[in-house]
Amino acid sequence: MNRTQKNYISEFKKLLNSSFIKKILNTSLAVFIASILFIILFLWSMCMVYIKPYEFGIKEVKIGVKRGIHPKVYTAGLYFVIPRFEKIYKFPRNLQLYSLTNTAKDTSDHSDKAAHIQTSDGFFVDVDVSILYKIADPLKTIKTLGTGEAFITDGIAPKAEPILKNTLGQLTTEEFYNPHLRVQKMMLAKDILNKQLAQKGIFVEDVLIRYFKYSSEIQKSIEEKKLKDQLVFKNQAEAKAAMEGAKLSKTIQEGKAIYNVELEKGNAYVMKKNAERDLYVRTKKAAADLLIKKAEAEKIRLRNMALQGAGSENLVGLKMAEVFNGIEVIVLPSDGKNGLNPFNLNKIMKLF
């Protein structure tokens, strides 16, 4: 609160404490004003009806030209009515719960005892059921059932247990343990309820079984039988698992054998290709060696042919000239009959 607001409050208090205001409040005018305000508020409370967001409103005219139930459905808001001449009846608009149970009851829900149902094989079972429903057409509801909670006492309650006995009673004692069969019968009960309650403006959203209980002796015998059945199923499952395990082992062994055979085939193929490769390499190498040998032989042949021709003497002379590399001084005639011809091998041999 800031300073200005504090100043306004203090001025207002001073005004209330002033003698002028006190005189007005002490006069008959104040009493008259208070009376008028009280009358206005009283008439307001008598003439205005508030319908909440989760409610319907249906107007009934009791005195007047258009007497009876009016077809208009009123939703959330404030509405003017003439006391004793008109009245607006309220109905719940949201989802409602009707319970059939033997457990602790919630005071906010409309409940009754659990449905006592006889099975098709002659045994009795107490079933806790929750019925979710809503008022779909309040005009039909008020015309066929009336006002207040008649939609419960005269609508959903008288129909619920007989229909459940008719549908769930088709099950045997053991079939109550089958959730799929229970759901089928619950859906059937829902459809029958909707057919019978549609003309009364009520629509059933769902029928739910929360719990069911047999007598202790029947419960015990059923549980023992179920345990035996489960033991049989367990043994059958184990036997089937063993058979499947044997098949699996056989399949694994066959797979390993096929793998080994294919692996040996692969190794043989590799060895064959390696042998073919080695043979190819040796063949080509031998052919290359043969070509080399032929070339060397051809070289020797050509060399021999060259040595047997006229140029052989010149070649021998050149070789003999190499012999003289080690002689420092030698005097030989270079002309005439006894002149030295280094290319004449016979003459040189005779000379020396």
Secondary structure as GFF3:
##gff-version 3
##sequence-region A 1 352
A	DSSP	alpha_helix	3	16	.	.	.	ID=ss1
A	DSSP	alpha_helix	19	25	.	.	.	ID=ss2
A	DSSP	alpha_helix	28	47	.	.	.	ID=ss3
A	DSSP	beta_strand	48	51	.	.	.	ID=ss4
A	DSSP	beta_strand	55	61	.	.	.	ID=ss5
A	DSSP	beta_strand	68	74	.	.	.	ID=ss6
A	DSSP	beta_strand	77	80	.	.	.	ID=ss7
A	DSSP	beta_strand	86	92	.	.	.	ID=ss8
A	DSSP	beta_strand	96	100	.	.	.	ID=ss9
A	DSSP	beta_strand	110	112	.	.	.	ID=ss10
A	DSSP	beta_strand	115	118	.	.	.	ID=ss11
A	DSSP	beta_strand	124	135	.	.	.	ID=ss12
A	DSSP	alpha_helix	138	144	.	.	.	ID=ss13
A	DSSP	alpha_helix	150	150	.	.	.	ID=ss14
A	DSSP	pi_helix	151	156	.	.	.	ID=ss15
A	DSSP	alpha_helix	157	168	.	.	.	ID=ss16
A	DSSP	three_ten_helix	174	177	.	.	.	ID=ss17
A	DSSP	alpha_helix	179	197	.	.	.	ID=ss18
A	DSSP	three_ten_helix	198	200	.	.	.	ID=ss19
A	DSSP	beta_strand	202	214	.	.	.	ID=ss20
A	DSSP	alpha_helix	216	307	.	.	.	ID=ss21
A	DSSP	alpha_helix	311	323	.	.	.	ID=ss22
A	DSSP	three_ten_helix	324	326	.	.	.	ID=ss23
A	DSSP	alpha_helix	345	351	.	.	.	ID=ss24
###
